[in-house]
Amino acid sequence: MTTSFGNDILPMFRPGDIACMAPKGVRLGDADWMGDPAGNDDFADHANARRVFAALSSGFMPPGHRWSRDSLDLYASWMGDGFQP
């Protein structure tokens, strides 16, 4: 089964996580922003999603609520499945 942002990834972000990151320009609740295929200086493609994954993997984000290995693996599956909305 294909992993999707709306069904699998979005529910893992708490409302406070989404609100906390919004002023920083990180739109965790926006499937279009998260799945944007554009790259940047750090990532050749899907820079928004990959930057969020890097922050999640390092434990930097979300504050006080480190994601489990299973949650990180699900996020990685979403990326591997082509960043489906």
C-alpha positions, 0 to 999 in steps of 0.5 A, a space after each residue: 500500500 502506498 504511503 500518503 501525506 494526508 492519511 499517514 504523515 499529517 496525523 503524526 504532526 500535533 496541532 502544536 507542531 504545525 502552529 510552532 513551525 508556521 511562523 518559521 515558514 515551515 508548513 507542516 500541515 500543507 501537502 503541497 508545500 511538503 511534497 513540493 519537488 523543488 530542491 535547494 542548496 542542501 537537497 536536490 529535490 523535495 527540499 521541504 520534505 527532506 529538511 523536515 525529515 532531517 530535523 525529525 531524524 536528529 530529534 531537533 523537531 518536534 520539541 519535547 516529542 521525539 518521533 519513534 523509529 516506526 514514525 520515522 520509517 513511515 515518513 521515509 516510506 512516504 518519501 520513497 513512495 514518491 511524496 504522495 499527497 
